[in-house]
Amino acid sequence: MVKIFYTSFGFGDTAGFLFQKSLENIRYPDYSKILYLAPASKKVKESQKIFHKTVTAQLSEAGNSCYIPPEIVSISQLSKKLYSIHGEKRILSRHLIPVVISKLSGKGLGFSSLITDFIHDIKSHYPDIAIDAIKHSFIEILKELNIPESIEKVITACLDEFEKYQSFLAENGLVDEDDVINFSPAYIPFMPSPSVLILDGFYDITLSEMNVLKALIQTSKKTVIAISYDAAFKDLSERYITFLKDSFNVEEQYLTGSGGSRLPIFNYNPYPDMEEEVEGIARNIKSLYVSGKVRELEQVIVTCSDLNKYSALIERVFKRYGIPYDISRKKPPGKTRPFLDLLSLLYSVAEDYPRLKFSQLLSSGYFTKMPESLKKWIPLFSIQSGIISGKTAWLNFISEGSEVLDITAIEEREEIEKDLKRVFKKLKPLDDIKNGSTFDAYTDLLQKIIEDFGFKVSLDELSEKTPQEIVRDLFEQLSFIRSLYTDRITLLEFMELFSHILNSTYTDTEGAGVKVMDFFETAGLAPEYLFFGGVTDRDMPKKQDMDYILPDNVRRRLGFLYLDKYTDIQKFIFSNLVRSSKNPQLSYPVMDGDDMFLPSSFLYSGEEGKVRIPGIFCNEEYLIRSGRMPFSNLIGEMQISPSILKPRSYLRVTDIDAYRACPRKFFIERILGLKPLDLKEYEVEAVTIGIIIHRIMEQMIKEPLEDINYLKNRAVEIIEKILKDKKIDPYWKRFIKDTFIEILPDIRENELEMRGEDYISTDAEKTITGEPIKGIKLKGKIDRFDRIGDYVQIIDYKTGTAGLTCSQVTKGNEDLQLFLYAAVMKSHGYKVGRVGIYSLKDIKIKWCPPKRKSRTKDKETIDDYITASLKFLEFAVNSMRKGDFKAKPLKEQNCMNCHENSFCPYIQQ
């Protein structure tokens, strides 16, 4: 007898209903003759729990608590069980198929993975057809649809690879997981006949699944089937229903839930962003538990449009709120931090020890035998070194430091150097063979290095499998691959295979509490409370992954999953899930970064609402609310004792400009010496290049300018002498020399024009001191001043663009450095004619007073600039001596790049 129950969306728990129907004629606690099949593992697990609740309630009335459970499995699980009893060949894991195809075809693992999916579709939909017949059928369909020849060649080539793959399996005594399902109908007659067969949750099945179900129904005494049915989605289940009606005499019954068949009105809630959305879900769940509405958190299901995007956020927020959860993420070891660090070991050797990957290896906490000195100092060195890669570069940095980091000041430097050399020594055998060796050699060396570095993983970071089991399984799979790769391969090729295994071997996690699962895993479930997040127009419905082998119209014609059907399946699961849940709560983030979203089209029948759950549900909330005040109230101005700056001490001219730019920033950086730690790129530091250019110009301007060839030869000697002792990469030394020689003719032309007929001499790097205002002593170093007749001109070198606006000097909106130098020189009896900034980037000088005629009636002179600068100097020094270090930026645009802007009262208030 085959009985079909068509359940409407909103019917609720179909598994519980089917179990009740199946237990009507079974009065004893032996339920082993019942076979329950569901399409997915999550549905299977839920059904196991539902059966236990159903039976426990019955047995408790009879005073018994023990029973023999039925077999509750998926088709895949049943097939593997049958093959383990009756089959003779080894089962090839699905994630190893791309490796086999890659070796057979000579193509990369990426394209081989596409061929793997292609083969899976063929075996699922054409299980009983020979390869030649499949090829003929494909060719006819391609011609019928007028598919271009270029695409036809790709499809034909993939069919050839399918044939090679099948021959490989036969020659090596292997079958894959699709073969195991296809062999099952032949083994089913030999298994004990179920007294009751329950089919629950199937709707759109493949031909290989039909064959299994047909064999099972034929051997079963009684079959009960639940099919979720809705007229809007009849195309999805029509093939399944037709198969049942054509193959068996069926009895049909239509059932509706308590709410009838009408589409219910549900609410959905917009949140400002993903963070607040997950916070809102957590508050709702906590409120349900605290109020007593929910005592068994397993009744609550949390799902979202993209679990990969939400999982880390859900874990963090739920832990903060103290909500236990069981997250179904099927996270591969290759995506966990321990094995990412292990992959960084291979990548470091293969790519010549790049800074980030090698630092990840050296500072990893999962290599227990890695020297502690390296774990302590390598993060800082990674930030400050500016290294790109290279064993020599690492060792040179540890022994010599750099222009910005004096490594000799680190007491442990020698220990660090010895430890780093020991690490390189352990990696040397792998380094020696990285350009070509056998697969066995790489595997054996990797095992030895793992032992030498003490690779160890804590249990709570992966799954119920121990780290030793995971590593053992990993090397067992590598042992299979080594039989394929008998030729020499590079370390990069080995790493690609190793990474593929790590990222395709999934481990199910097992937890307790709220069930967090992927959207597609919720198919057929009827949760008491449902929280569905991320229902945006971008993510729901999802787009089907691009098929680079078969066009969508070909997939449709072959009966494979195609774009429109993929969308319909999502609508089917969504509608059934929302209407089957007694308390659905849906939500979506309005924004994610700069991206704005609208609600999904799936929410067309819903109503927008806003839910706010008052109360305090986590310790962080309590701490925030107990001391709630605006952040700006916690930020204060800096006012210190006037005695910090003594009137008799000399002030550096550059400090005056730094104070005027922003007194607060001056105090933090110049007095307290606090500066943010910047990530050093592979470049010459601006300070270093500035010092080098100053020294080159200091010596070059004393050379004769008439003969350009002599000037170039002399420049090479000077530059090489200056760079000799600099801790700079040889590449940058060559770059600096070549660049300066290239611009030397322009510098020469500029010098000849600048000096003119009255030129007498030039002094460079002249240190000056003076007291331009009584009680204010200044000191500084002038890059260069030239004697032109009775006057001198002061020049400051800049490696960037010369930014100087003379008209802004008297208004106090420019740096005072050059004009204060002029004031000090004037106090020593010099006649200063002009000052200028020499841009070595643009090879030109910006003069004050400018050469061009003033548009105003009275042209400003150098004395006007000096007088104004002294006025601003006096005000700045008096403010310093009063201890006034309030935030008063000279130019507000500079605040945007200031590392203090988040804590600055000028910005925040």
C-alpha positions in Angstrom: 0.0 0.0 0.0 1.3 3.4 -1.0 -0.4 6.4 0.7 0.5 10.0 -0.3 -0.3 12.9 2.0 -0.3 16.3 0.2 0.5 18.8 2.9 -0.2 22.5 2.4 2.4 25.1 3.2 1.8 25.8 6.8 0.9 22.2 7.7 3.8 22.1 10.1 5.6 19.0 11.4 5.2 16.4 8.6 7.7 14.0 10.2 5.7 13.8 13.5 2.5 13.3 11.5 4.0 10.4 9.5 5.5 8.8 12.6 2.0 8.8 14.2 0.5 7.2 11.1 3.3 4.6 11.0 3.0 3.6 14.7 -0.7 2.9 14.6 -0.3 -0.8 14.1 3.0 -1.2 16.1 2.3 -1.8 19.8 5.7 -2.9 21.0 9.0 -1.0 21.5 10.7 -2.5 18.5 10.6 0.0 15.7 13.6 -1.3 13.7 11.3 -2.4 10.8 10.5 1.3 10.1 12.7 3.0 7.5 12.5 6.7 7.2 14.1 8.6 4.3 14.7 12.3 3.9 16.6 14.2 1.3 19.1 16.0 3.5 21.1 15.3 6.7 19.5 18.2 8.7 16.1 16.9 8.0 17.3 13.5 9.1 18.7 14.8 12.4 15.5 16.7 13.2 13.4 13.7 12.4 15.4 11.6 14.8 14.6 14.0 17.6 11.0 14.2 16.6 10.6 10.4 16.6 12.2 10.2 20.1 9.7 12.7 21.5 6.8 11.0 19.8 7.8 7.5 21.1 8.8 8.7 24.6 5.4 10.1 25.2 3.7 6.8 24.2 6.1 4.6 26.2 5.9 6.7 29.3 2.2 5.9 29.6 3.1 2.1 29.5 5.8 2.6 32.1 8.6 1.8 29.7 11.4 4.0 28.5 13.5 1.8 26.2 12.9 1.1 22.5 14.7 0.0 19.4 14.8 3.0 17.1 13.9 2.9 13.4 16.4 3.6 10.7 16.2 7.3 9.9 18.7 8.2 7.0 19.1 10.0 3.8 19.4 8.2 0.4 23.2 8.8 0.4 23.6 7.3 3.9 21.5 4.3 3.1 23.4 3.7 -0.2 26.8 3.8 1.5 25.6 1.4 4.1 24.4 -1.1 1.5 27.6 -0.8 -0.5 29.7 -1.4 2.6 27.9 -4.7 2.9 27.6 -5.8 -0.8 30.1 -3.8 -2.7 33.7 -4.8 -3.4 35.5 -1.7 -4.6 36.9 1.3 -2.8 34.8 4.5 -2.6 36.6 7.5 -4.0 35.7 10.6 -2.0 34.0 13.4 -3.9 36.6 16.0 -3.1 39.4 13.8 -4.6 37.6 13.5 -8.0 39.0 17.0 -9.2 42.5 15.8 -8.3 42.0 12.6 -10.5 40.5 14.6 -13.3 43.2 17.2 -13.1 45.9 14.5 -13.5 44.0 12.7 -16.3 43.3 15.9 -18.3 46.3 18.1 -17.5 43.9 20.9 -16.5 44.0 23.0 -13.3 42.0 22.0 -10.2 39.5 24.9 -10.8 38.3 23.6 -14.2 38.6 20.0 -13.0 36.1 20.9 -10.2 33.7 22.2 -12.9 34.1 18.9 -14.7 33.4 17.0 -11.4 30.0 18.8 -11.1 29.3 18.1 -14.8 29.9 14.3 -14.2 27.8 14.4 -11.0 24.8 15.9 -13.0 25.2 13.2 -15.7 25.3 10.3 -13.2 22.4 11.7 -11.3 20.1 12.3 -14.3 21.3 9.6 -16.7 22.4 6.7 -14.4 21.5 3.8 -16.7 22.8 5.1 -20.0 26.2 4.2 -21.5 28.7 6.9 -22.2 28.4 6.5 -26.0 24.7 7.0 -25.8 25.1 10.0 -23.6 27.5 11.6 -26.1 25.1 10.9 -28.9 22.2 12.4 -26.9 24.3 15.5 -26.0 25.3 16.1 -29.7 21.7 15.9 -30.8 20.6 18.4 -28.2 23.4 20.8 -29.0 22.4 20.7 -32.7 18.8 21.1 -31.9 19.5 24.3 -29.8 22.0 25.7 -32.4 24.8 25.8 -29.8 28.0 27.5 -31.3 30.8 25.2 -32.4 33.2 26.6 -29.8 30.9 25.7 -26.9 30.1 22.3 -28.5 33.9 21.6 -28.5 34.2 22.3 -24.8 31.2 20.1 -23.9 32.5 17.3 -26.1 36.0 17.6 -24.5 34.3 17.3 -21.0 32.5 14.2 -22.1 35.8 12.7 -23.2 37.2 13.5 -19.8 34.2 11.8 -18.3 35.0 8.7 -20.3 38.7 8.8 -19.2 37.5 9.1 -15.6 35.2 6.1 -15.8 38.1 4.0 -17.3 40.3 5.1 -14.5 37.8 4.0 -11.9 37.4 0.7 -13.5 41.1 0.1 -13.9 41.9 0.9 -10.3 38.9 -0.8 -8.6 37.2 2.4 -7.5 33.7 3.8 -7.5 32.5 7.3 -6.6 29.6 8.3 -4.4 27.2 8.7 -7.3 28.0 5.1 -8.4 27.2 4.0 -4.9 23.7 5.4 -5.2 23.2 4.0 -8.7 24.2 0.5 -7.5 21.8 0.6 -4.5 18.7 -0.6 -6.4 20.5 -3.9 -7.0 21.3 -4.4 -3.3 17.9 -3.3 -1.9 16.2 -6.7 -2.4 18.8 -8.3 -0.2 18.2 -6.0 2.8 15.4 -6.8 5.4 12.1 -5.6 4.0 10.8 -2.6 5.9 7.3 -3.0 7.4 6.8 0.7 7.0 8.7 3.0 4.5 8.4 6.7 5.2 9.4 9.2 2.5 9.4 12.8 3.8 10.6 16.0 2.3 11.2 14.9 -1.3 9.8 17.1 -4.1 12.3 17.4 -7.1 14.2 14.2 -7.4 16.7 12.9 -10.0 16.4 9.7 -11.9 19.0 8.0 -9.8 17.0 8.8 -6.6 13.8 7.6 -8.4 15.4 4.2 -9.0 16.4 3.9 -5.3 12.9 4.9 -4.1 11.2 2.6 -6.5 13.2 -0.4 -5.3 12.5 0.5 -1.7 8.7 0.9 -2.2 8.6 -2.4 -4.0 10.2 -4.3 -1.1 8.2 -2.5 1.6 4.9 -3.7 3.0 3.5 -0.2 3.6 4.7 3.2 2.3 3.6 6.6 3.6 4.7 9.7 1.8 4.4 13.4 2.6 4.7 15.9 -0.2 4.6 19.6 0.5 2.2 20.9 -2.2 1.2 24.3 -3.4 -0.4 25.1 -6.8 2.1 27.9 -7.4 5.0 25.3 -7.3 3.3 22.3 -8.9 6.1 22.1 -11.6 8.7 21.3 -9.0 6.9 18.2 -7.6 5.0 17.2 -10.7 7.7 14.8 -11.9 7.9 13.1 -8.5 4.2 12.7 -8.2 3.9 11.4 -11.8 6.6 8.8 -11.0 4.7 7.6 -8.0 1.3 7.4 -9.8 2.7 5.6 -12.8 4.7 3.1 -10.8 2.3 2.2 -8.0 -1.3 2.2 -7.0 -1.5 5.1 -4.6 -4.1 6.5 -2.2 -4.1 10.3 -2.0 -5.2 12.6 0.7 -4.9 16.4 1.0 -4.1 18.0 4.4 -4.0 21.6 5.5 -2.6 23.2 8.5 -4.5 25.0 11.3 -4.2 28.3 9.3 -5.6 26.8 6.1 -4.0 27.2 2.8 -4.2 31.0 2.6 -0.9 33.0 2.6 -0.4 34.5 6.1 0.6 38.1 6.7 4.0 38.2 8.4 6.2 41.1 9.6 9.7 41.8 8.6 12.0 44.2 10.3 14.6 46.5 8.8 17.8 47.2 10.7 20.5 49.9 10.1 23.2 47.3 9.4 24.1 43.6 9.8 25.6 44.1 13.3 22.3 45.6 14.7 20.3 42.9 12.8 22.1 40.1 14.6 21.9 42.0 17.9 18.2 42.3 17.3 17.9 38.5 16.7 19.9 37.8 19.8 17.8 40.2 22.0 14.6 38.5 20.7 15.9 35.0 21.6 17.1 36.1 25.0 13.8 37.8 25.7 11.9 34.6 24.7 14.0 32.6 27.1 13.9 35.1 30.0 10.2 35.4 29.7 9.7 31.7 29.8 8.1 31.4 26.4 11.0 29.2 25.2 12.7 26.7 27.5 14.1 24.4 24.9 16.4 26.5 22.7 16.4 23.7 20.1 12.9 24.9 19.1 14.6 28.1 17.7 16.1 28.1 14.2 18.2 31.0 13.0 18.9 31.1 9.3 20.0 33.7 6.8 20.4 34.2 3.1 24.2 33.7 3.2 25.5 31.8 6.3 29.1 32.3 5.2 28.6 36.1 5.5 26.8 36.0 8.8 28.4 33.0 10.7 31.3 34.9 12.3 29.0 37.8 13.3 26.4 35.4 14.8 29.1 33.5 16.8 30.5 36.7 18.2 27.1 38.3 19.2 25.6 35.0 20.5 28.6 34.4 22.7 28.3 38.0 24.1 24.7 37.4 24.9 25.3 34.0 26.5 23.2 32.1 23.9 24.2 28.5 23.3 24.1 27.6 19.6 24.7 24.8 17.2 26.0 26.4 13.9 25.9 24.3 10.8 28.7 25.8 8.8 30.5 22.7 7.5 33.7 24.7 7.8 36.7 23.0 6.1 40.0 22.7 8.0 41.6 24.9 5.4 39.5 27.8 6.5 40.4 27.5 10.2 43.4 29.4 11.6 45.5 26.4 12.6 45.6 25.1 9.0 45.9 28.5 7.5 49.1 28.8 9.5 50.2 25.4 8.2 49.6 26.5 4.6 51.6 29.7 5.3 54.6 27.4 6.0 54.4 25.9 2.5 53.7 29.3 0.9 56.6 30.9 2.7 59.1 28.4 1.3 57.5 28.3 -2.2 57.4 32.1 -2.5 60.8 32.9 -1.0 59.6 33.9 2.5 57.2 36.8 1.8 56.8 39.2 4.8 53.1 38.5 5.7 53.0 34.8 5.2 56.4 34.1 6.8 55.4 36.4 9.8 52.2 34.4 10.1 54.2 31.2 10.4 56.8 32.6 12.8 54.3 34.1 15.2 51.7 31.3 15.1 50.6 29.9 18.4 49.9 26.5 16.8 53.6 25.7 16.3 54.4 25.0 19.9 58.2 24.5 19.3 58.6 27.8 17.4 61.1 29.9 19.4 59.4 32.4 21.8 61.7 35.2 20.8 60.3 35.0 17.2 56.7 34.9 18.4 57.4 38.0 20.6 59.3 40.2 18.1 58.2 39.1 14.6 54.9 41.0 14.6 56.8 44.3 15.2 59.5 43.5 12.7 56.8 42.7 10.1 55.3 46.1 10.5 58.6 48.0 10.7 60.9 46.1 8.3 59.4 47.1 5.0 60.6 43.7 3.7 58.9 42.2 0.6 60.4 38.7 0.7 63.8 36.9 0.7 65.8 34.9 3.1 68.7 37.3 2.8 66.5 40.3 3.4 65.2 38.8 6.7 68.7 37.9 8.0 70.1 41.3 7.0 67.3 43.1 8.8 67.8 41.0 12.0 71.5 41.7 11.9 71.6 45.3 10.8 68.1 46.8 11.3 66.9 49.6 9.0 67.0 53.3 8.6 63.9 53.6 10.8 64.5 50.8 13.4 67.7 50.5 15.4 67.7 46.8 16.0 70.9 47.0 18.1 68.8 48.5 20.9 66.9 45.2 21.3 68.7 43.1 23.9 67.5 39.8 22.4 68.8 40.6 18.9 71.5 37.9 18.9 69.0 35.3 20.2 66.5 36.3 17.6 69.1 36.0 14.9 70.1 32.5 16.1 66.5 31.4 16.3 65.7 32.6 12.9 68.7 30.8 11.4 67.5 27.6 13.1 64.1 28.0 11.5 65.7 28.5 8.1 67.8 25.4 8.7 64.8 23.3 9.4 63.1 24.6 6.3 66.2 24.2 4.1 65.4 20.6 3.0 62.0 21.7 1.7 63.6 24.9 0.2 66.2 22.8 -1.7 63.6 20.7 -3.6 60.9 23.4 -4.1 61.6 23.7 -7.8 61.0 20.0 -8.5 60.7 16.7 -6.6 58.5 13.8 -6.1 55.1 13.9 -4.3 56.5 11.5 -1.7 59.4 13.7 -0.9 57.1 16.7 -0.2 54.8 14.6 1.9 57.6 13.1 4.0 59.3 16.5 4.5 56.0 18.2 5.5 55.4 15.5 8.1 58.9 15.9 9.5 58.6 19.8 9.6 55.2 19.5 11.4 56.8 17.4 14.0 59.9 19.7 14.3 57.7 22.8 14.8 55.3 21.0 17.1 52.1 21.7 15.2 49.2 21.3 17.6 45.5 22.3 17.5 43.1 22.6 20.4 39.9 20.5 20.1 37.4 23.3 20.4 38.6 25.0 17.2 37.6 22.4 14.7 35.0 19.7 15.4 34.4 16.5 17.3 37.4 15.1 15.4 40.7 15.3 17.2 43.6 17.2 15.5 45.5 14.0 15.3 42.6 12.4 13.4 42.3 15.3 11.1 46.1 15.3 10.3 46.0 11.5 9.9 43.1 11.7 7.5 44.9 14.4 5.6 48.0 12.3 5.0 45.9 9.3 4.1 44.3 11.3 1.3 47.7 12.5 0.3 48.9 8.9 0.1 46.2 8.2 -2.5 47.3 11.3 -4.5 50.9 10.2 -4.5 49.9 7.1 -6.5 48.7 9.5 -9.3 51.7 11.9 -9.3 54.8 9.8 -10.0 56.6 12.6 -11.9 58.4 15.5 -10.4 56.3 18.5 -9.4 57.1 21.9 -7.8 56.3 22.9 -4.3 53.6 25.3 -5.6 51.9 22.4 -7.4 52.0 20.3 -4.3 50.7 23.2 -2.2 47.7 23.6 -4.6 46.8 19.9 -4.1 47.3 20.1 -0.3 45.2 23.3 -0.1 42.4 21.7 -2.2 42.2 18.7 0.2 42.1 21.0 3.2 39.4 23.2 1.7 37.1 20.4 0.4 37.1 18.1 3.4 34.2 19.3 5.5 33.8 18.5 9.2 30.3 18.8 10.8 30.3 20.6 14.1 28.0 19.5 16.9 26.6 21.8 19.5 23.6 22.5 21.6 21.0 25.3 21.8 19.7 27.5 19.1 20.1 25.9 15.7 21.9 28.2 13.2 21.8 26.7 9.7 22.1 27.6 6.0 18.9 28.5 4.2 18.9 25.4 2.0 19.3 23.1 5.0 15.9 24.4 6.4 14.0 22.6 3.6 11.1 20.6 5.1 11.6 21.9 8.7 8.8 23.4 10.8 10.4 25.3 13.6 8.5 26.7 16.6 10.4 30.0 16.3 12.2 31.1 13.1 14.6 34.0 12.8 15.5 34.7 9.2 18.1 37.4 8.5 19.6 39.0 5.5 16.5 38.9 3.3 17.7 41.6 0.9 17.0 42.1 -2.7 20.6 41.3 -3.4 20.9 37.9 -1.6 17.4 36.5 -1.8 16.9 34.9 -4.2 20.5 33.9 -4.7 22.0 33.6 -8.2 23.0 30.2 -9.4 26.7 29.7 -9.8 27.9 30.3 -13.3 28.3 27.1 -15.3 31.3 27.5 -17.6 30.6 24.3 -19.5 26.8 24.1 -20.2 24.7 27.1 -21.2 21.4 27.5 -19.3 19.2 26.5 -22.1 21.2 23.2 -22.5 20.9 22.5 -18.8 17.1 23.1 -19.0 16.9 20.7 -22.0 18.9 18.0 -20.2 16.8 18.2 -17.1 19.6 19.6 -15.0 19.2 22.5 -12.5 18.8 25.7 -14.4 18.4 29.4 -13.4 14.6 29.8 -13.2 14.3 26.4 -11.4 17.0 27.4 -8.9 14.9 30.6 -8.1 11.7 28.6 -7.9 13.3 26.1 -5.4 14.3 29.0 -3.2 10.8 30.4 -3.3 9.4 27.0 -2.5 11.7 26.5 0.5 11.1 30.0 1.7 7.4 29.9 1.5 7.1 26.5 3.1 9.5 27.4 5.9 7.8 30.8 6.8 4.3 29.4 6.6 5.3 26.2 8.6 6.8 28.2 11.4 4.5 29.3 14.2 6.5 32.4 15.0 8.5 33.7 12.0 10.5 36.8 12.4 12.3 38.1 9.2 14.7 40.9 8.9 17.2 42.6 6.6 20.0 45.2 6.9 19.3 48.5 5.2 23.0 49.0 4.7 26.3 47.1 4.5 29.2 49.6 4.4 28.3 52.0 1.6 25.8 49.6 0.0 22.1 50.2 0.5 19.5 47.4 0.2 15.8 47.0 -0.4 13.8 44.1 1.1 13.7 40.9 -1.0 10.8 40.3 -3.5 10.0 37.3 -1.3 8.6 39.7 1.3 6.0 41.1 -1.0 3.1 39.7 1.1 4.7 40.9 4.4 4.4 44.1 6.3 7.3 46.2 7.5 7.6 46.7 11.2 10.0 47.7 13.8 10.7 45.6 16.9 12.5 47.0 19.9 13.1 44.6 22.9 13.7 46.7 26.0 16.0 45.4 28.8 19.6 44.5 29.5 20.6 41.1 28.1 24.4 41.0 28.3 27.2 42.3 30.5 28.4 44.8 27.9 24.9 46.4 27.8 25.0 46.8 31.5 28.4 48.4 31.5 27.5 50.8 28.7 24.2 51.9 30.2 25.6 52.3 33.7 28.1 54.8 32.6 26.3 56.3 29.5 27.4 59.7 28.5 28.5 61.2 25.2 32.0 60.2 24.2 32.9 63.9 23.7 32.4 64.5 27.4 35.3 62.2 28.1 37.7 64.1 25.9 39.5 67.1 27.4 41.9 69.8 26.3 45.5 69.6 27.3 46.7 72.2 29.8 50.0 71.7 31.6 52.3 73.5 34.0 54.0 76.5 32.5 57.3 75.3 33.9 57.7 72.6 31.1 59.4 75.1 28.8 62.2 77.2 30.3 62.5 80.8 29.0 66.3 80.5 28.7 66.3 77.3 26.6 66.6 77.4 22.8 63.6 76.6 20.7 63.9 74.8 17.4 62.5 76.7 14.5 60.7 73.6 13.2 59.0 73.2 16.6 57.4 76.6 16.2 55.7 75.6 13.0 54.7 72.2 14.5 53.1 74.0 17.5 51.3 76.4 15.3 50.0 73.6 13.0 48.2 72.1 16.1 49.3 72.6 19.7 47.7 69.3 20.8 49.4 67.2 18.2 52.7 69.0 19.0 52.4 68.0 22.7 51.5 64.4 21.9 54.2 63.8 19.3 57.1 66.2 20.1 56.9 66.4 23.9 55.4 63.0 24.9 57.0 61.3 21.9 53.9 59.3 21.0 53.4 58.4 17.4 51.3 55.7 15.7 53.0 52.6 14.5 52.7 52.7 10.7 53.0 49.7 8.4 56.3 50.2 6.6 56.0 49.5 2.9 58.8 48.4 0.6 60.1 51.9 -0.1 62.7 54.4 1.2 61.4 56.4 4.1 60.6 60.0 3.4 62.9 61.1 6.2 65.7 59.0 4.8 65.4 60.1 1.3 65.3 63.7 2.5 68.6 63.3 4.4 70.2 61.7 1.4 69.1 64.4 -1.1 70.2 67.1 1.3 73.7 65.6 1.6 73.9 65.1 -2.2 72.9 68.7 -2.9 75.2 70.0 -0.2 78.2 68.6 -2.0 77.0 69.0 -5.6 76.5 72.8 -5.4 80.2 73.2 -4.6 81.2 71.6 -7.9 81.9 73.5 -11.2 78.8 73.7 -13.3 80.2 74.4 -16.8 81.0 70.8 -17.8 77.9 68.5 -17.6 80.0 65.3 -18.1 82.3 66.1 -15.3 79.3 67.0 -13.2 77.7 63.6 -13.8 80.8 61.7 -13.0 81.3 63.6 -9.9 77.7 63.1 -8.9 78.1 59.3 -9.2 81.1 59.4 -6.8 79.3 61.6 -4.3 76.1 59.5 -4.4 77.9 56.2 -4.0 79.9 57.5 -1.1 76.8 58.8 0.7 74.7 55.6 0.1 77.6 53.3 1.1 76.7 53.2 4.8 72.9 53.5 4.4 70.8 50.5 5.4 68.9 50.5 2.2 68.1 47.7 -0.3 70.6 47.7 -3.2 67.6 48.2 -5.6 66.7 51.5 -4.0 70.4 52.6 -4.0 70.5 52.1 -7.8 67.1 53.8 -8.1 68.2 56.9 -6.2 71.4 57.2 -8.2 69.8 56.7 -11.6 67.0 59.2 -10.8 69.4 61.9 -9.6 71.6 61.5 -12.6 68.6 61.8 -14.8 67.4 65.1 -13.3 71.0 66.5 -13.0 70.9 68.5 -16.3 67.7 70.3 -15.1 69.3 71.0 -11.7 72.3 72.5 -13.5 70.1 74.8 -15.6 68.2 75.9 -12.6 71.5 76.6 -10.7 72.9 78.7 -13.5 69.7 80.8 -13.7 69.4 81.2 -10.0 73.0 82.4 -9.3 73.1 85.1 -11.9 76.0 87.5 -12.5 76.4 88.8 -8.8 76.8 85.3 -7.4 79.7 85.1 -4.8 79.4 81.8 -2.8 77.2 79.2 -1.2 77.1 77.7 2.3 75.1 74.6 3.1 73.8 72.9 6.3 74.6 76.0 8.3 73.5 75.8 12.0 72.4 79.2 13.3 71.2 80.5 16.7 69.9 83.9 17.7 67.5 85.9 19.7 65.3 87.8 17.2 62.9 88.8 20.0 64.2 89.5 23.5 63.7 86.4 25.7 63.1 84.1 22.7 66.1 82.1 21.6 65.9 80.1 18.4 68.1 77.5 16.8 68.0 75.8 13.5 69.8 74.5 10.4 69.6 76.3 7.1 69.8 73.9 4.1 71.5 76.5 2.0 72.1 80.3 1.7 73.8 82.0 -1.3 75.6 85.3 -1.2 74.4 87.4 -4.2 76.2 90.8 -4.1 75.4 92.5 -0.8 72.4 90.3 -0.1 71.9 86.6 0.9 69.1 84.4 -0.2 67.9 81.5 2.0 66.9 78.2 0.4 65.2 75.1 1.9 65.2 71.8 0.0 62.0 69.8 -0.4 61.6 66.4 -2.0 57.9 67.2 -2.7 56.2 70.0 -4.4 57.0 73.6 -3.2 53.9 74.8 -1.4 54.4 78.4 -0.4 51.9 81.3 -0.9 53.6 84.6 0.0 50.4 86.5 0.4 49.4 84.2 3.2 52.5 84.7 5.3 51.4 88.1 6.7 48.0 86.5 7.6 49.7 83.7 9.6 48.5 80.9 7.3 52.0 79.7 6.2 55.0 78.0 8.0 57.3 80.5 9.5 60.6 78.5 9.2 62.2 80.4 6.3 61.2 83.8 7.6 62.4 83.0 11.2 65.8 81.9 9.6 65.8 85.3 7.9 65.1 87.1 11.1 67.9 85.3 12.9 70.3 86.0 10.0 69.2 89.6 10.0 70.0 89.8 13.7 73.5 88.7 12.9 74.0 91.6 10.4 73.1 89.8 7.1 71.0 91.5 4.5 68.4 89.0 3.5 67.0 89.6 0.0 64.6 86.7 -0.4 63.8 83.2 0.8 62.7 80.2 -1.2 61.7 76.6 -1.3 63.6 74.5 -3.8 61.4 71.6 -5.0 63.6 68.7 -6.2 60.4 67.1 -7.5 59.6 69.9 -9.9 63.1 71.3 -10.2 62.0 74.9 -9.5 62.1 77.4 -6.7 59.2 79.3 -5.1 60.5 82.7 -3.9 59.2 85.2 -1.3 59.0 88.0 -2.2 57.9 86.6 -5.6 59.6 87.6 -8.9 56.3 88.6 -10.5 54.9 92.0 -10.0 52.4 92.5 -7.2 48.8 93.3 -8.1 48.5 95.6 -5.1 49.8 99.1 -5.0 52.4 98.4 -2.4 54.6 95.3 -2.9 55.4 93.3 0.2 59.1 93.1 1.1 61.1 90.5 3.0 61.0 92.8 6.0 57.2 92.7 6.0 57.3 89.0 6.1 59.9 89.0 8.9 57.9 91.5 11.0 54.7 89.4 10.6 56.5 86.2 11.4 58.0 87.6 14.6 54.5 88.6 15.7 53.2 85.1 15.2 56.4 83.7 16.9 55.9 85.7 20.0 52.3 84.7 20.3 53.1 81.0 19.8 56.0 81.0 22.3 53.9 82.8 25.0 51.2 80.2 24.5 53.7 77.4 24.9 55.1 78.8 28.0 51.7 79.2 29.5 51.2 75.4 29.0 48.4 76.0 26.4 48.2 72.9 24.2 44.6 73.0 23.1 43.5 71.6 19.8 43.7 74.6 17.4 44.6 73.5 13.9 46.2 76.1 11.6 44.6 74.3 8.6 41.5 72.2 9.2 42.1 70.0 6.2 45.1 68.5 8.0 42.7 67.1 10.7 41.4 64.5 8.2 44.8 62.7 8.2 45.6 63.1 11.9 45.7 59.9 13.9 44.3 61.8 16.9 41.1 63.0 15.2 38.9 60.4 16.9 39.9 61.7 20.3 40.3 65.4 19.5 37.9 67.8 21.2 38.1 70.2 18.3 36.7 67.5 16.0 34.4 65.6 18.4 32.8 68.6 20.0 
